[in-house]
Amino acid sequence: MRLETRERAGAVALPTNIETLLSGQVVEWARIEFKETWDPQASLKTICAFANDLDNWGGGYIVLGVGEFEKQGVHEDGDEASLPLPGGKRLVGVPPKRVDSWLKDMLKKCKLIQPAYMPITEVCDYRGKTCSVNDDAAGCSFANTCSVNR
């Protein structure tokens, strides 16, 4: 199985990879949030929760491009194909034309988090689908809050 990661200048690497996250065997499912699309309000709540790390798990990961298996249908790019994954998930991928705009919006919205917080993000190709993985590591000892209605 071929796994590709898109390198960015000055980028910090994730401490794990998409294959490990999707297998469900190394990182606990409670530390991974799967989202089919970028939804700023829901995703920023998750980023803040992982950054606050109330359960002392070391934060967590948000994987964009993975949905619930029972939610079948046509993806926004017209692709009906999805691949089954462990845990009742399915790999749908992020539409390639949306990757940059979603990441830019995410970084813009993360600037609303107080105190300042920025997740590590990585775009990768897995089984022919593009995914985005965010490592939302536990932040400092201050509570992270965010108003996403801006």
N, C-alpha and C positions, 0 to 999 in steps of 0.2 A: 504494500500500500504506500503510495507516494504522498508525502506531506511537505508542503511548501510554506515558507514564511516570507512575507514581503519585508525586506530590510528598509529601514528609514534612517537617514543620517541623524546621528546623535540619539538614536532610540535606545531605550533600556529594555533588555530582554525579559520576557516573562520567566518566572521560576519553574514553569511547567509548560506543556504543549497541549494543543487542541486534542490530540489523540488520547492523551492521558485523562484530560477532563471529561471527554465524551465516553470513556470506558466505564466511568463510575467506580473504578476499583482503587484509586489512590486518594483522591480528594472526596470527602464526604459530600453527598448530594445537598446537605443543608448549607454548604459553603458555595454552591453554584446556583446561579439564577439563569435560566434559559429564557431567551426572548426571541420571538420570531422577527420582530421589527424594532426599530428605535422609537420608544415612547418616552419623551423627556420626563414627564411627571413620575411615572412608575419607576423608570430606571434610576432617576436621581434619588428617590426614596431608598432604593436598594443600595446605591453607592454610599449614601449616608449611613445606612444600617451596617454595612460591612466596615466602613471606616470607623464607626463607633465601637464595633466589635464587643458588644455587651457580653457575649458568651465566651470571650477570650479564645477564639478559634484562629486568630491571625488574619481576619478579613475574609474575603471571598472573591468569586469570579462572576462576571456577567458575560454570557456567550450570546451574541446576536447571530441570528440565522438558524436557531433551533427552536422548534415549537412542540406542542403536545401532539402526540400521534393521532388522537381522535379528531383533531382540527384539520381535516383534509379540505382541499379546495385549490383554487387557482391563486398562485402567488402574484404580487403586484406586477411582476415582469412577464406574466402570462405563463410561467412554467408550472406545470402540475406535478412534476417529478419531485419526490421526496424520498429520503432513505431512512429506514427504521434504525433506531439507536436503542441502547439499553435504557431501562427506566421509563419506557413508554414515550420516549421522545422521538422526534423525526428531524432529520437534517434537511432544511429547505434552502439554506444559504441566504446571503445578503445580495440583493441585486447589485452587480458591479457598478452600475451608474449611480447608486446611492451611497456607496462606501464613504467617499470623501465628504459628502454633505452631512451624513450622519455623524462622522467623527468630528468634523468641525463644529457641528451643533452641540455635540456632547462636551467638547472642550470649552465651548462658550458657556454652556449651562453649568459646568462644574465650577466656573468662576463665581457662581452665585453661592456656593457652599462656604460657610463660615465656621471655623477658621479655614483658610485656604487649603484646598485639597485637590490633587490631580492624580487620577488613576493611571496606571501603565496600560497602554493599549497596543494590541498587535492584530494585524490583519493577516489571515492565513487561508490557504486553500486546502480543503480536506475532501477527499472523494469527489473532486470536481466541483465543489461548491465553495464559495467565498464566505468566510465567517470573520467576525470581529470578537476578540477576547479582551476583556478588561480585567486587570488584576487590581482589585480594590482592597489593598492591604490595609491593615488596621492603622489608624492615624495616631496622633499623639493623645495625651490624656484629656484633651478638651473635647466636649461634645460637638459634633459636626451637625449643623442645621442648614436648611436650604429652603428658599422661597422660589418655587418654579413657575409662578404665575407672572413672570416678567417677560 
